[in-house]
Amino acid sequence: MLVNRSSGNDFTTGSILSKMLLFSGPIFLTNILQTSYQFIDSIWVGNLIGANALGAISVSSTIIFTVLSFIIGINSASLTVLSQQKGRKDAEGLSESLNAFVIVLTFLAIAFGLLGVVISGPILSLLGTPENILPLASNYLRVNFLGIVFLFGYNFIGTVLRALGDSKTPIRFVIVAVVLNTILDPLFIAVFDWGIIGAALATIVSQGGAFLYGLIFILKTDRAPFTRPHLPSRKYVKTIFKLGIPSGLQMMAISGGMMAIMSVITRFGEDAVAGFGAAQRIDSLIVLPAMTLGSAVNSMAGQNIGAKEWKRVHEIARIGVFFILLIMVAISTFVFFTGEYLIGLFTSDQQTIQFGTMYMKTIAYFYPFLGVNFVLNGVVRASGAMFQILILNIISFWILRYPLASVMSSFFGEKGIPLGMGISLIISSIIAFIYYRFGKWDEMKVFEDKS
């Protein structure tokens, strides 16, 4: 039997509604803090350095996410593997899977970090980054890649705890990162006069502090069955890559699609790049409820799939979709009417504010459809159907979102970008529902049945 060393939840029994609310609340708070981290970073950079620096961070963040998305995908796969192991009540499998994730992710984070330092400049040039933004973006990007192990370290610890049903403890790690970043950003940027390199250093020092705190905390309190790292057995590594490779490719499809959309934005100049960067910071707040419920239903459905409680799995999906539609409509309304003020928090440049406001007002009411996507794909992902989700994301970004944004911008100019993206969200949510309803995702087997 599994000895539950965490303070997590067993989602295979009890009220789904109450557990979803109690479990989602701390995840939402964690996501708010995580986003405020980037939000604060952009406010300091936009106001202390200028619109070009804000644009540099926008381009750089897209590349960081794209290059490292494979590791992010494997990290996301840990939610499915570990939550199903808990649902199966397999103590040895849980501990060995956890060790295998630690070894694989550490190796990949170091390798991708070094690769990122080398290819930063060429990627920025390939993306068509404007000349006055290029040096700033290059410096910011290289420094961030140097500290990428810290980013994945503290995020992985949080992912493990959520897979086991503990959504409260990860808040502590993010609080440390946010507090450190809030203090270090103005110190490094303005007081020490390090400019955009100071912003990047503040980021990696903050993430390093959060990772160190999280590591010490989780080892002392025994919240998860971490063991001394050792060479993992072949079957656990095989399971990780069986789910992790398509999951990683999913994230690359998403982030690569966003990078392709950025190439459309750069056609309209540096004001559009900076405006889009500011809009993306607000956008990251808008999608938080969708991300939260997507992560929550992944953990909840994963435990129930492991325990073969299929009726509860479908009830989790139904309740999740209902709530996300209510929440996203309310948030979209708020953003529609306050978009100009929100963009103005990042910069006083009127051209930048104009583009950012237009983008937010155009795309605002398309976001409920994105919420449906997150929830349904979260349930499907919990079954281990990573390849199927990969195909859905390729369709969403490369067949719909990027082509529509590009084509619509040719006809309608700057406004065509959010319009094309919004239409793609509607079509993607319809496809996600069709696959959830009629696909064979519930026949997936992550582990062999125990005899």
VODRENTI-173299 format. One record per residue (C-alpha): x negated, y, z negated; residue in one letter. Coordinates in pm, 1 decimal. Each point is the difference from the previous one (the first is absolute). Layout:
<atoms>
{c1 X&c2 Y&c3 Z&residu a}
...
</atoms>
This chain:
<atoms>
{c1 0.0&c2 0.0&c3 0.0&residu m}
{c1 -106.3&c2 356.2&c3 64.6&residu l}
{c1 -115.7&c2 183.3&c3 -305.1&residu v}
{c1 116.2&c2 354.6&c3 57.8&residu n}
{c1 -276.8&c2 217.7&c3 -133.9&residu r}
{c1 149.2&c2 315.4&c3 147.2&residu s}
{c1 287.0&c2 202.9&c3 -133.1&residu s}
{c1 176.2&c2 -53.4&c3 329.9&residu g}
{c1 349.9&c2 -109.5&c3 96.4&residu n}
{c1 143.4&c2 -331.1&c3 108.5&residu d}
{c1 224.6&c2 97.9&c3 291.8&residu f}
{c1 149.0&c2 -347.1&c3 49.9&residu t}
{c1 259.6&c2 52.4&c3 -274.8&residu t}
{c1 217.8&c2 282.3&c3 -133.3&residu g}
{c1 159.1&c2 304.7&c3 160.1&residu s}
{c1 -156.9&c2 88.8&c3 333.7&residu i}
{c1 130.0&c2 355.9&c3 -12.1&residu l}
{c1 -136.8&c2 85.7&c3 -343.8&residu s}
{c1 -335.3&c2 -168.9&c3 66.8&residu k}
{c1 -35.1&c2 177.4&c3 332.6&residu m}
{c1 61.2&c2 337.3&c3 -163.7&residu l}
{c1 -231.3&c2 -67.0&c3 -296.1&residu l}
{c1 -273.4&c2 -143.7&c3 220.9&residu f}
{c1 27.4&c2 266.3&c3 272.6&residu s}
{c1 -13.6&c2 296.3&c3 -240.1&residu g}
{c1 -366.6&c2 -39.6&c3 -100.0&residu p}
{c1 -98.2&c2 -81.3&c3 360.8&residu i}
{c1 168.3&c2 320.8&c3 111.3&residu f}
{c1 -182.2&c2 198.2&c3 -268.0&residu l}
{c1 -329.1&c2 -161.6&c3 103.2&residu t}
{c1 66.7&c2 87.9&c3 363.4&residu n}
{c1 91.4&c2 357.9&c3 -95.3&residu i}
{c1 -327.5&c2 34.9&c3 -187.3&residu l}
{c1 -193.7&c2 -161.4&c3 286.6&residu q}
{c1 157.0&c2 239.0&c3 248.3&residu t}
{c1 -46.1&c2 300.3&c3 -228.5&residu s}
{c1 -367.5&c2 -91.6&c3 7.6&residu y}
{c1 -7.5&c2 61.5&c3 376.4&residu q}
{c1 244.8&c2 289.3&c3 -35.3&residu f}
{c1 -223.9&c2 183.9&c3 -248.0&residu i}
{c1 -305.8&c2 -75.0&c3 212.7&residu d}
{c1 163.2&c2 159.0&c3 304.7&residu s}
{c1 121.1&c2 306.7&c3 -192.9&residu i}
{c1 -350.2&c2 72.9&c3 -130.6&residu w}
{c1 -163.1&c2 -58.9&c3 338.8&residu v}
{c1 259.5&c2 199.9&c3 196.1&residu g}
{c1 -15.0&c2 298.9&c3 -233.3&residu n}
{c1 -369.0&c2 -0.1&c3 -98.8&residu l}
{c1 -158.0&c2 -97.1&c3 332.7&residu i}
{c1 264.7&c2 67.1&c3 267.4&residu g}
{c1 231.2&c2 -147.8&c3 264.1&residu a}
{c1 -286.6&c2 -159.9&c3 195.7&residu n}
{c1 -109.3&c2 -194.6&c3 -307.5&residu a}
{c1 360.4&c2 -113.4&c3 -51.8&residu l}
{c1 7.3&c2 -122.1&c3 358.0&residu g}
{c1 -333.9&c2 -177.4&c3 -53.2&residu a}
{c1 143.6&c2 -191.0&c3 -296.7&residu i}
{c1 309.1&c2 -89.7&c3 202.9&residu s}
{c1 -204.8&c2 -149.4&c3 285.2&residu v}
{c1 -245.7&c2 -168.6&c3 -238.9&residu s}
{c1 272.5&c2 -157.9&c3 -213.9&residu s}
{c1 153.8&c2 -158.4&c3 308.4&residu t}
{c1 -335.2&c2 -153.5&c3 96.1&residu i}
{c1 -76.4&c2 -121.6&c3 -353.5&residu i}
{c1 333.4&c2 -176.7&c3 -9.8&residu f}
{c1 -49.9&c2 -148.9&c3 346.4&residu t}
{c1 -352.0&c2 -132.0&c3 -54.1&residu v}
{c1 79.5&c2 -142.4&c3 -343.0&residu l}
{c1 351.2&c2 -120.2&c3 72.2&residu s}
{c1 -112.4&c2 -358.9&c3 43.0&residu f}
{c1 -111.4&c2 -7.9&c3 -363.1&residu i}
{c1 319.9&c2 178.1&c3 -105.1&residu i}
{c1 196.9&c2 -273.0&c3 176.1&residu g}
{c1 -181.9&c2 -278.0&c3 -182.7&residu i}
{c1 57.2&c2 187.4&c3 -325.3&residu n}
{c1 371.9&c2 18.6&c3 86.5&residu s}
{c1 3.1&c2 -373.7&c3 69.4&residu a}
{c1 -98.4&c2 -54.5&c3 -363.4&residu s}
{c1 350.0&c2 114.2&c3 -100.5&residu l}
{c1 151.8&c2 -289.4&c3 191.8&residu t}
{c1 -253.8&c2 -266.0&c3 -105.3&residu v}
{c1 -15.1&c2 88.9&c3 -369.5&residu l}
{c1 373.0&c2 62.5&c3 -47.4&residu s}
{c1 83.3&c2 -335.1&c3 162.8&residu q}
{c1 -260.0&c2 -171.3&c3 -219.5&residu q}
{c1 166.7&c2 148.4&c3 -305.8&residu k}
{c1 344.0&c2 -110.7&c3 125.0&residu g}
{c1 -137.9&c2 -352.9&c3 52.8&residu r}
{c1 -145.1&c2 8.0&c3 -356.8&residu k}
{c1 -339.8&c2 -112.2&c3 129.5&residu d}
{c1 -258.9&c2 128.0&c3 -253.0&residu a}
{c1 -305.9&c2 -141.8&c3 174.7&residu e}
{c1 116.3&c2 117.7&c3 341.6&residu g}
{c1 61.5&c2 351.1&c3 -132.7&residu l}
{c1 -343.7&c2 27.2&c3 -160.6&residu s}
{c1 -187.8&c2 -147.8&c3 297.5&residu e}
{c1 190.9&c2 212.0&c3 252.7&residu s}
{c1 -82.5&c2 309.1&c3 -202.6&residu l}
{c1 -370.6&c2 -86.0&c3 -3.6&residu n}
{c1 2.4&c2 -60.0&c3 375.5&residu a}
{c1 157.9&c2 342.0&c3 61.4&residu f}
{c1 -266.7&c2 167.0&c3 -216.7&residu v}
{c1 -286.9&c2 -158.5&c3 195.7&residu i}
{c1 146.7&c2 58.9&c3 346.8&residu v}
{c1 111.8&c2 358.7&c3 -63.5&residu l}
{c1 -330.6&c2 101.8&c3 -160.4&residu t}
{c1 -198.4&c2 -126.8&c3 298.4&residu f}
{c1 232.5&c2 164.7&c3 252.6&residu l}
{c1 12.4&c2 334.6&c3 -184.5&residu a}
{c1 -380.5&c2 27.0&c3 -3.5&residu i}
{c1 -30.8&c2 -103.0&c3 365.9&residu a}
{c1 269.9&c2 236.9&c3 123.0&residu f}
{c1 -135.6&c2 285.0&c3 -213.1&residu g}
{c1 -343.4&c2 -28.1&c3 162.0&residu l}
{c1 155.7&c2 -33.6&c3 344.9&residu l}
{c1 210.7&c2 311.0&c3 -59.8&residu g}
{c1 -305.0&c2 211.5&c3 -84.7&residu v}
{c1 -163.1&c2 -99.1&c3 331.0&residu v}
{c1 297.4&c2 47.4&c3 233.8&residu i}
{c1 160.4&c2 312.6&c3 -152.6&residu s}
{c1 -135.4&c2 244.7&c3 256.8&residu g}
{c1 73.6&c2 -204.0&c3 314.8&residu p}
{c1 357.4&c2 -76.6&c3 -111.7&residu i}
{c1 73.1&c2 367.3&c3 -70.2&residu l}
{c1 -131.0&c2 95.6&c3 343.9&residu s}
{c1 197.8&c2 -278.5&c3 166.9&residu l}
{c1 315.1&c2 126.3&c3 -171.2&residu l}
{c1 -48.0&c2 340.0&c3 160.1&residu g}
{c1 -53.2&c2 187.5&c3 -326.2&residu t}
{c1 -23.4&c2 378.3&c3 69.6&residu p}
{c1 -357.5&c2 131.6&c3 -5.0&residu e}
{c1 44.0&c2 233.7&c3 -298.0&residu n}
{c1 146.3&c2 -285.8&c3 -205.9&residu i}
{c1 -248.4&c2 -271.2&c3 102.4&residu l}
{c1 -294.0&c2 80.7&c3 -237.5&residu p}
{c1 233.9&c2 36.0&c3 -300.8&residu l}
{c1 183.3&c2 -323.0&c3 79.6&residu a}
{c1 -325.2&c2 -190.7&c3 54.4&residu s}
{c1 -145.3&c2 103.2&c3 -337.8&residu n}
{c1 323.8&c2 -74.7&c3 -186.0&residu y}
{c1 37.6&c2 -338.4&c3 168.3&residu l}
{c1 -352.3&c2 -128.8&c3 -69.0&residu r}
{c1 9.9&c2 85.6&c3 -370.7&residu v}
{c1 339.1&c2 -171.2&c3 -41.2&residu n}
{c1 -127.5&c2 -318.0&c3 162.4&residu f}
{c1 -289.9&c2 -11.3&c3 -246.3&residu l}
{c1 242.3&c2 -35.9&c3 -291.9&residu g}
{c1 261.4&c2 -220.3&c3 163.3&residu i}
{c1 -68.6&c2 -294.1&c3 -235.7&residu v}
{c1 140.6&c2 204.7&c3 -288.7&residu f}
{c1 320.9&c2 75.0&c3 189.6&residu l}
{c1 66.6&c2 -365.9&c3 67.8&residu f}
{c1 -113.1&c2 -106.3&c3 -345.5&residu g}
{c1 257.6&c2 185.7&c3 -203.0&residu y}
{c1 275.1&c2 -50.2&c3 258.5&residu n}
{c1 -61.0&c2 -375.4&c3 0.8&residu f}
{c1 26.9&c2 -22.0&c3 -377.9&residu i}
{c1 334.1&c2 181.0&c3 19.6&residu g}
{c1 122.1&c2 -231.8&c3 277.4&residu t}
{c1 -84.7&c2 -308.4&c3 -206.9&residu v}
{c1 193.9&c2 127.6&c3 -298.7&residu l}
{c1 305.9&c2 84.2&c3 211.8&residu r}
{c1 -6.9&c2 -349.4&c3 154.0&residu a}
{c1 23.1&c2 -138.1&c3 -354.1&residu l}
{c1 291.4&c2 230.0&c3 -80.8&residu g}
{c1 -188.6&c2 273.3&c3 -189.3&residu d}
{c1 66.2&c2 335.3&c3 166.8&residu s}
{c1 -77.2&c2 217.1&c3 -304.5&residu k}
{c1 -372.2&c2 -54.9&c3 -59.3&residu t}
{c1 -117.2&c2 122.6&c3 346.4&residu p}
{c1 132.9&c2 346.8&c3 -89.4&residu i}
{c1 -293.3&c2 39.1&c3 -240.9&residu r}
{c1 -259.6&c2 -47.3&c3 273.2&residu f}
{c1 160.2&c2 253.1&c3 234.4&residu v}
{c1 35.2&c2 256.7&c3 -280.4&residu i}
{c1 -376.2&c2 -18.4&c3 -55.6&residu v}
{c1 -63.5&c2 56.8&c3 373.1&residu a}
{c1 245.4&c2 292.7&c3 21.7&residu v}
{c1 -131.1&c2 177.6&c3 -309.3&residu v}
{c1 -361.6&c2 -36.4&c3 109.4&residu l}
{c1 77.5&c2 116.5&c3 354.3&residu n}
{c1 198.9&c2 301.4&c3 -122.5&residu t}
{c1 -297.7&c2 112.4&c3 -209.3&residu i}
{c1 -279.0&c2 -89.0&c3 242.1&residu l}
{c1 152.0&c2 138.3&c3 323.3&residu d}
{c1 -21.2&c2 373.6&c3 -85.9&residu p}
{c1 -323.3&c2 -61.2&c3 -191.6&residu l}
{c1 -179.0&c2 -166.1&c3 290.2&residu f}
{c1 158.5&c2 210.1&c3 278.1&residu i}
{c1 -12.2&c2 351.4&c3 -147.3&residu a}
{c1 -219.7&c2 7.9&c3 -310.3&residu v}
{c1 -282.0&c2 -215.1&c3 139.2&residu f}
{c1 75.7&c2 131.3&c3 351.9&residu d}
{c1 -23.4&c2 -343.8&c3 161.7&residu w}
{c1 295.0&c2 61.7&c3 234.1&residu g}
{c1 163.8&c2 -298.5&c3 165.1&residu i}
{c1 -280.5&c2 -231.9&c3 -114.6&residu i}
{c1 94.9&c2 99.7&c3 -355.1&residu g}
{c1 360.3&c2 -104.7&c3 68.5&residu a}
{c1 -121.3&c2 -339.1&c3 124.5&residu a}
{c1 -231.6&c2 -44.9&c3 -301.1&residu l}
{c1 284.7&c2 88.8&c3 -236.5&residu a}
{c1 203.9&c2 -274.5&c3 166.5&residu t}
{c1 -254.7&c2 -279.9&c3 -38.0&residu i}
{c1 -102.1&c2 99.6&c3 -355.3&residu v}
{c1 368.5&c2 2.5&c3 -103.5&residu s}
{c1 63.8&c2 -337.9&c3 160.7&residu q}
{c1 -316.2&c2 -139.5&c3 -157.9&residu g}
{c1 114.2&c2 114.5&c3 -343.1&residu g}
{c1 342.9&c2 -156.9&c3 50.1&residu a}
{c1 -152.0&c2 -328.7&c3 117.1&residu f}
{c1 -238.9&c2 -18.9&c3 -295.4&residu l}
{c1 279.6&c2 73.2&c3 -246.1&residu y}
{c1 232.0&c2 -253.0&c3 166.1&residu g}
{c1 -266.5&c2 -271.1&c3 0.0&residu l}
{c1 -86.4&c2 48.2&c3 -368.0&residu i}
{c1 367.3&c2 21.3&c3 -99.6&residu f}
{c1 115.0&c2 -312.2&c3 181.3&residu i}
{c1 -293.1&c2 -212.2&c3 -122.2&residu l}
{c1 46.1&c2 109.5&c3 -362.5&residu k}
{c1 378.2&c2 -41.4&c3 -8.8&residu t}
{c1 14.0&c2 -322.8&c3 205.8&residu d}
{c1 297.9&c2 125.7&c3 204.0&residu r}
{c1 -85.5&c2 -226.1&c3 294.4&residu a}
{c1 -188.1&c2 -332.2&c3 27.8&residu p}
{c1 -326.5&c2 145.8&c3 130.6&residu f}
{c1 -299.2&c2 -232.6&c3 -41.5&residu t}
{c1 -373.2&c2 42.3&c3 52.9&residu r}
{c1 -38.4&c2 36.8&c3 381.3&residu p}
{c1 -104.2&c2 -325.8&c3 164.4&residu h}
{c1 -9.8&c2 -144.0&c3 350.9&residu l}
{c1 365.9&c2 -73.8&c3 85.6&residu p}
{c1 109.8&c2 -336.2&c3 131.9&residu s}
{c1 78.5&c2 -28.1&c3 367.4&residu r}
{c1 375.6&c2 -46.9&c3 -36.2&residu k}
{c1 47.4&c2 329.1&c3 -185.7&residu y}
{c1 -213.1&c2 193.6&c3 248.3&residu v}
{c1 196.2&c2 -163.9&c3 281.5&residu k}
{c1 328.9&c2 115.7&c3 -154.2&residu t}
{c1 -133.0&c2 355.2&c3 -37.5&residu i}
{c1 -104.3&c2 23.4&c3 364.2&residu f}
{c1 312.4&c2 -180.9&c3 119.7&residu k}
{c1 206.6&c2 283.0&c3 -144.9&residu l}
{c1 -265.4&c2 269.4&c3 -22.3&residu g}
{c1 -110.6&c2 11.8&c3 364.3&residu i}
{c1 347.6&c2 67.6&c3 146.4&residu p}
{c1 72.4&c2 230.0&c3 -296.7&residu s}
{c1 -322.7&c2 188.0&c3 70.8&residu g}
{c1 85.1&c2 21.4&c3 367.9&residu l}
{c1 344.5&c2 137.1&c3 -99.0&residu q}
{c1 -167.8&c2 284.7&c3 -182.4&residu m}
{c1 -235.8&c2 57.5&c3 291.4&residu m}
{c1 298.3&c2 13.2&c3 235.4&residu a}
{c1 163.4&c2 260.3&c3 -226.9&residu i}
{c1 -308.3&c2 211.1&c3 -60.3&residu s}
{c1 -120.0&c2 -32.5&c3 358.1&residu g}
{c1 343.1&c2 117.7&c3 110.5&residu g}
{c1 -29.8&c2 301.5&c3 -230.2&residu m}
{c1 -344.6&c2 74.0&c3 140.9&residu m}
{c1 147.0&c2 -19.4&c3 350.9&residu a}
{c1 272.7&c2 245.7&c3 -105.0&residu i}
{c1 -274.3&c2 226.4&c3 -137.8&residu m}
{c1 -150.2&c2 1.4&c3 350.5&residu s}
{c1 333.6&c2 141.6&c3 121.1&residu v}
{c1 -9.3&c2 266.4&c3 -273.9&residu i}
{c1 -353.7&c2 109.9&c3 93.1&residu t}
{c1 121.5&c2 93.3&c3 349.3&residu r}
{c1 180.1&c2 296.3&c3 -155.9&residu f}
{c1 -307.4&c2 141.8&c3 -176.8&residu g}
{c1 -135.8&c2 50.7&c3 -349.4&residu e}
{c1 312.7&c2 177.1&c3 -135.6&residu d}
{c1 209.0&c2 -304.7&c3 88.2&residu a}
{c1 -259.5&c2 -232.9&c3 -157.8&residu v}
{c1 -2.0&c2 201.6&c3 -323.1&residu a}
{c1 381.9&c2 29.3&c3 -0.9&residu g}
{c1 37.9&c2 -371.6&c3 54.9&residu f}
{c1 -249.8&c2 -62.2&c3 -281.7&residu g}
{c1 209.0&c2 206.8&c3 -241.1&residu a}
{c1 320.4&c2 -167.2&c3 122.2&residu a}
{c1 -154.4&c2 -342.2&c3 -52.7&residu q}
{c1 -66.0&c2 82.8&c3 -366.1&residu r}
{c1 370.1&c2 78.8&c3 -44.4&residu i}
{c1 88.8&c2 -300.0&c3 213.3&residu d}
{c1 -195.9&c2 -219.2&c3 -241.1&residu s}
{c1 230.8&c2 120.3&c3 -280.0&residu l}
{c1 314.9&c2 -61.4&c3 203.3&residu i}
{c1 -85.4&c2 -364.3&c3 68.6&residu v}
{c1 -88.9&c2 -76.7&c3 -363.9&residu l}
{c1 339.8&c2 -150.7&c3 -89.1&residu p}
{c1 -19.6&c2 -220.5&c3 310.5&residu a}
{c1 -353.5&c2 -110.9&c3 -84.3&residu m}
{c1 104.4&c2 -58.6&c3 -360.9&residu t}
{c1 295.3&c2 -221.6&c3 81.1&residu l}
{c1 -196.1&c2 -175.7&c3 274.0&residu g}
{c1 -268.0&c2 -92.9&c3 -254.5&residu s}
{c1 256.4&c2 -88.8&c3 -268.5&residu a}
{c1 203.4&c2 -231.9&c3 220.7&residu v}
{c1 -323.0&c2 -162.2&c3 121.9&residu n}
{c1 -90.2&c2 -99.7&c3 -356.8&residu s}
{c1 357.0&c2 -88.3&c3 -99.7&residu m}
{c1 77.9&c2 -200.2&c3 312.9&residu a}
{c1 -343.0&c2 -169.3&c3 -14.2&residu g}
{c1 63.2&c2 -144.9&c3 -345.8&residu q}
{c1 345.8&c2 -120.7&c3 102.5&residu n}
{c1 -128.3&c2 -153.4&c3 323.0&residu i}
{c1 -265.4&c2 -182.5&c3 -203.1&residu g}
{c1 278.5&c2 -126.9&c3 -227.8&residu a}
{c1 223.7&c2 -74.3&c3 305.3&residu k}
{c1 276.6&c2 232.2&c3 -124.3&residu e}
{c1 117.4&c2 107.8&c3 346.4&residu w}
{c1 334.1&c2 143.6&c3 -108.9&residu k}
{c1 -185.2&c2 246.6&c3 -222.5&residu r}
{c1 -239.8&c2 86.6&c3 283.4&residu v}
{c1 286.7&c2 115.7&c3 223.9&residu h}
{c1 164.1&c2 187.2&c3 -287.4&residu e}
{c1 -328.0&c2 185.4&c3 -56.5&residu i}
{c1 2.7&c2 106.4&c3 367.6&residu a}
{c1 363.7&c2 116.8&c3 -13.0&residu r}
{c1 -41.8&c2 207.6&c3 -316.0&residu i}
{c1 -330.5&c2 143.1&c3 124.4&residu g}
{c1 148.7&c2 123.6&c3 331.0&residu v}
{c1 298.5&c2 157.4&c3 -176.1&residu f}
{c1 -216.4&c2 197.2&c3 -239.9&residu f}
{c1 -253.3&c2 114.3&c3 255.0&residu i}
{c1 269.7&c2 145.4&c3 225.7&residu l}
{c1 148.9&c2 203.9&c3 -286.6&residu l}
{c1 -336.6&c2 128.5&c3 -116.0&residu i}
{c1 -145.6&c2 81.7&c3 342.2&residu m}
{c1 303.6&c2 200.3&c3 115.2&residu v}
{c1 -22.3&c2 216.3&c3 -313.3&residu a}
{c1 -374.8&c2 56.8&c3 41.0&residu i}
{c1 31.5&c2 74.4&c3 372.6&residu s}
{c1 259.7&c2 269.7&c3 -75.8&residu t}
{c1 -228.4&c2 163.1&c3 -255.6&residu f}
{c1 -298.4&c2 0.2&c3 236.6&residu v}
{c1 204.1&c2 140.1&c3 288.9&residu f}
{c1 89.9&c2 310.0&c3 -198.6&residu f}
{c1 -336.0&c2 51.6&c3 -175.5&residu t}
{c1 -243.3&c2 -102.9&c3 275.7&residu g}
{c1 -144.5&c2 347.1&c3 64.8&residu e}
{c1 -68.0&c2 64.1&c3 -368.5&residu y}
{c1 -166.7&c2 -341.1&c3 -39.4&residu l}
{c1 -228.8&c2 51.1&c3 300.4&residu i}
{c1 -88.9&c2 344.4&c3 -136.4&residu g}
{c1 -149.5&c2 -164.4&c3 -309.3&residu l}
{c1 -292.7&c2 -120.8&c3 209.3&residu f}
{c1 -84.5&c2 302.6&c3 209.0&residu t}
{c1 90.9&c2 361.7&c3 71.5&residu s}
{c1 -78.1&c2 -33.3&c3 372.2&residu d}
{c1 327.4&c2 78.1&c3 179.8&residu q}
{c1 -65.7&c2 -216.2&c3 307.3&residu q}
{c1 -73.5&c2 -297.3&c3 -222.1&residu t}
{c1 314.4&c2 61.7&c3 -207.6&residu i}
{c1 209.6&c2 33.6&c3 314.9&residu q}
{c1 -104.7&c2 -337.0&c3 142.1&residu f}
{c1 29.3&c2 -178.0&c3 -336.5&residu g}
{c1 348.1&c2 140.2&c3 -66.6&residu t}
{c1 123.1&c2 -94.5&c3 347.7&residu m}
{c1 -132.5&c2 -353.7&c3 -46.3&residu y}
{c1 166.2&c2 -49.0&c3 -341.2&residu m}
{c1 339.8&c2 138.9&c3 101.8&residu k}
{c1 8.6&c2 -211.2&c3 316.7&residu t}
{c1 -91.8&c2 -334.0&c3 -153.9&residu i}
{c1 165.5&c2 36.9&c3 -343.8&residu a}
{c1 321.2&c2 -195.5&c3 57.2&residu y}
{c1 -172.5&c2 -287.6&c3 177.9&residu f}
{c1 -168.7&c2 -115.7&c3 -321.2&residu y}
{c1 289.2&c2 -214.7&c3 -135.8&residu p}
{c1 -64.6&c2 -234.1&c3 294.2&residu f}
{c1 -363.9&c2 -28.1&c3 -105.5&residu l}
{c1 123.6&c2 -96.7&c3 -348.0&residu g}
{c1 201.9&c2 -290.7&c3 140.0&residu v}
{c1 -313.0&c2 -116.1&c3 181.3&residu n}
{c1 -209.0&c2 1.5&c3 -317.7&residu f}
{c1 251.9&c2 -199.6&c3 -204.3&residu v}
{c1 83.2&c2 -267.8&c3 257.4&residu l}
{c1 -363.3&c2 -45.4&c3 100.7&residu n}
{c1 -94.3&c2 -22.7&c3 -369.5&residu g}
{c1 234.4&c2 -297.3&c3 -44.9&residu v}
{c1 -119.2&c2 -169.1&c3 318.8&residu v}
{c1 -364.5&c2 60.3&c3 -95.2&residu r}
{c1 59.6&c2 -169.7&c3 -335.9&residu a}
{c1 67.7&c2 -327.3&c3 183.8&residu s}
{c1 -344.1&c2 8.2&c3 162.0&residu g}
{c1 131.7&c2 92.2&c3 346.4&residu a}
{c1 -293.6&c2 235.4&c3 58.7&residu m}
{c1 -37.3&c2 -70.5&c3 372.2&residu f}
{c1 365.3&c2 84.0&c3 57.3&residu q}
{c1 -39.4&c2 330.0&c3 -186.6&residu i}
{c1 -309.0&c2 66.7&c3 212.5&residu l}
{c1 210.0&c2 -34.0&c3 316.5&residu i}
{c1 269.9&c2 227.4&c3 -145.0&residu l}
{c1 -260.8&c2 265.8&c3 -79.9&residu n}
{c1 -158.3&c2 -22.2&c3 344.4&residu i}
{c1 344.4&c2 56.4&c3 149.5&residu i}
{c1 71.4&c2 285.1&c3 -241.9&residu s}
{c1 -321.4&c2 195.6&c3 55.4&residu f}
{c1 -140.6&c2 -97.9&c3 337.7&residu w}
{c1 312.5&c2 -71.1&c3 204.2&residu i}
{c1 224.4&c2 260.6&c3 -165.5&residu l}
{c1 -155.1&c2 270.0&c3 -221.4&residu r}
{c1 -316.9&c2 100.0&c3 185.3&residu y}
{c1 143.6&c2 -21.8&c3 355.6&residu p}
{c1 317.2&c2 186.5&c3 -100.8&residu l}
{c1 -197.1&c2 274.1&c3 -179.7&residu a}
{c1 -228.4&c2 38.8&c3 301.3&residu s}
{c1 276.6&c2 0.2&c3 262.6&residu v}
{c1 235.4&c2 223.5&c3 -199.4&residu m}
{c1 -280.1&c2 252.2&c3 -61.7&residu s}
{c1 -49.6&c2 20.7&c3 377.2&residu s}
{c1 364.2&c2 103.0&c3 41.5&residu f}
{c1 68.6&c2 199.6&c3 -317.6&residu f}
{c1 -346.2&c2 119.1&c3 -102.9&residu g}
{c1 -95.7&c2 -9.6&c3 -368.7&residu e}
{c1 356.5&c2 -82.8&c3 -111.6&residu k}
{c1 -7.8&c2 -316.2&c3 209.6&residu g}
{c1 -254.2&c2 -157.1&c3 -238.8&residu i}
{c1 228.0&c2 -31.8&c3 -307.8&residu p}
{c1 301.5&c2 -61.7&c3 224.1&residu l}
{c1 -164.6&c2 -297.0&c3 169.2&residu g}
{c1 -122.5&c2 -135.4&c3 -333.8&residu m}
{c1 348.3&c2 32.7&c3 -151.2&residu g}
{c1 172.5&c2 -187.1&c3 283.4&residu i}
{c1 -255.4&c2 -279.4&c3 -38.5&residu s}
{c1 94.9&c2 -33.7&c3 -369.9&residu l}
{c1 364.3&c2 -64.8&c3 90.5&residu i}
{c1 -86.8&c2 -268.4&c3 254.7&residu i}
{c1 -256.8&c2 -161.9&c3 -233.9&residu s}
{c1 251.9&c2 -31.6&c3 -284.7&residu s}
{c1 249.3&c2 -170.2&c3 232.2&residu i}
{c1 -265.6&c2 -250.1&c3 112.1&residu i}
{c1 -103.9&c2 -63.1&c3 -363.6&residu a}
{c1 361.7&c2 -76.8&c3 -95.0&residu f}
{c1 45.9&c2 -236.3&c3 294.3&residu i}
{c1 -311.0&c2 -194.1&c3 -96.6&residu y}
{c1 96.7&c2 -10.9&c3 -369.5&residu y}
{c1 346.7&c2 -130.3&c3 89.2&residu r}
{c1 -86.6&c2 -248.8&c3 273.6&residu f}
{c1 -374.7&c2 -70.2&c3 -25.3&residu g}
{c1 -162.7&c2 -313.4&c3 -141.9&residu k}
{c1 -204.6&c2 182.6&c3 -265.7&residu w}
{c1 163.4&c2 -198.9&c3 -282.5&residu d}
{c1 -155.7&c2 -321.1&c3 138.1&residu e}
{c1 -357.0&c2 117.6&c3 -59.6&residu m}
{c1 -222.9&c2 -202.8&c3 -238.4&residu k}
{c1 -291.7&c2 177.1&c3 -167.3&residu v}
{c1 -93.6&c2 -302.0&c3 -217.3&residu f}
{c1 49.3&c2 -371.3&c3 32.8&residu e}
{c1 287.3&c2 -130.2&c3 -212.4&residu d}
{c1 -118.7&c2 -141.3&c3 -331.5&residu k}
{c1 58.6&c2 -374.3&c3 -32.5&residu s}
</atoms>
